[in-house]
């Protein structure tokens, strides 16, 4: 597992997206493809950045945690600082 650089963690937890990480903590997302397609979730943390960004999500239906590739997510409610 590759260490996630501090600047990515800082941006993520302060609500700032960047070129690599498109979601931030507590963003409401829908899984649009893959094993968990259709689930509504909240973004909790960055799990991996290579080979692709993977995020830890909390499912809205039962509170369980799942890991999903960022590419499989769609933002439902923006909280990003522009």
N, C-alpha and C positions, 0 to 999 in steps of 0.2 A: 504494500500500500504506500502510495506517495504522500508525503506530508503536504498539507494544504498551506500555501504561503499566508503569512499573517495579514497581508494587505487584503487578500480575498476574504478571509474570515472577518476582518474589521468592516469591510464594505457590506458583507452579507448581514452582519448583526446590527449595522447602523442604517440599514434600509436602502443601500445604494447598489444598483445593478452595475455591471461592467461588461466588457466585451466577452468574457468567458462565462460569468454566472448571470443568468437572466432572471433569477428569482431571488427573493430575500426572505428572511425569517417571517413567519406568520402569513405569507402570501396564501391566498385561497386558490387552489388549482384543481383542474380536472385532468385525470389521466386519459389521454386520447388514443393511446395504442399500447400494446403489450399485454402482459398477464393481468394487470389490474385496470384495464380499460373501463371507463365509466365511473370510477370511484372519485368522489370529491374529497379533497384532503387539504391539510395545512402543511406548509413547508417548515421543517424543523432544523435541519442542518445540512451542510455539505459533507458528503461521505467520500467521494472520490472526484478527482479532476482528470485522471487519465485511466484508460484510453479515452474516456469521455466523461462528462460531468454526470454524477449520480447524486441524488438528493435523498435524504431521509424524510419521509412524510408521515403524518398522523392521519389515519383514515377518519372521516367524519362519521361513518356509520357505527363503528365499534371502538374507536380510539386506539386500535392496534397500529404498529409501525411497519412501514414498508419502504424498501429502497427502489427508486425508479429513476431511469435515465431522464435527464433534463429534456431531451428531444421528444419524450413521450408526454410532455405536460403542456397544458394551456392555462394561462392566467385567467382567473375569474374575477378577481377584485384587486385593483392596483393600490398598493400602499407605497410605491416607490417615490423617492425624492427626486424630482426632476431638476 
